[in-house]
Structures are given as structure tokens and as C-alpha cells.
Amino acid sequence: MSREYVALARRLMSLQEERAGTYSRLKEAHKAYLESGGGGGGGARREYDLEAYKLAVSEATKTFQRVSQEVLEVAKKCQGEKHDAG
């Protein structure tokens, strides 16, 4: 296995960790959003914190798009390595 393949595999692992972390943060933001609304003490209703949730979704979307693009770039490099080695 070439050093390039090892570097590409490490990059893919790093991207997967970033994707998983982003998903976890998005899940937590969704939980916080759901908990932000509803009834407060004494029957008062609170508004959901939609703006904070929208920001979290926007940030996650940007990260997912960037990570996906980088994964595609790594895949292209792997194909190039495959053809160079074959």
C-alpha cells in the first residue's frame, strides 16, 4: 500500500469523525430546540428558539457540504492512485 493511500485513508477517517461530530451537534441543537418551547411553570407558554436552531442547521449543512466535497476529492485521488499502480 502506498503512502498516498495511507494518507488518503487517514483523511477519510478524519472527515468521518468531523461528520459524526457535526451530526451529534445538530442532534443536540434539535433537542435544545424542542425543549425551548412548550409550557413553563404556572401554565405560561414559551416560544421555541427557532433562530438558534436555524443557525445550527445552517452551520451543519455547510459542514456536511464541505465534507462531502472533500470525500469526493479523496475518492478521485484514490482512483488516480489505482490507475497509476495498475
ChimeraX attribute file (.defattr): number of C-alpha atoms within 10 A of each C-alpha:
attribute: neighborCount
match mode: 1-to-1
recipient: residues
	/A:1	6
	/A:2	9
	/A:3	8
	/A:4	12
	/A:5	15
	/A:6	11
	/A:7	12
	/A:8	18
	/A:9	14
	/A:10	12
	/A:11	15
	/A:12	17
	/A:13	12
	/A:14	13
	/A:15	18
	/A:16	15
	/A:17	12
	/A:18	15
	/A:19	19
	/A:20	13
	/A:21	13
	/A:22	19
	/A:23	17
	/A:24	13
	/A:25	15
	/A:26	19
	/A:27	14
	/A:28	14
	/A:29	18
	/A:30	18
	/A:31	12
	/A:32	15
	/A:33	18
	/A:34	14
	/A:35	13
	/A:36	15
	/A:37	14
	/A:38	12
	/A:39	12
	/A:40	10
	/A:41	7
	/A:42	6
	/A:43	8
	/A:44	8
	/A:45	11
	/A:46	13
	/A:47	10
	/A:48	15
	/A:49	14
	/A:50	14
	/A:51	10
	/A:52	14
	/A:53	19
	/A:54	14
	/A:55	12
	/A:56	18
	/A:57	19
	/A:58	13
	/A:59	14
	/A:60	19
	/A:61	15
	/A:62	11
	/A:63	16
	/A:64	18
	/A:65	13
	/A:66	14
	/A:67	18
	/A:68	15
	/A:69	12
	/A:70	15
	/A:71	17
	/A:72	12
	/A:73	13
	/A:74	18
	/A:75	14
	/A:76	12
	/A:77	15
	/A:78	16
	/A:79	12
	/A:80	12
	/A:81	14
	/A:82	11
	/A:83	9
	/A:84	8
	/A:85	9
	/A:86	6
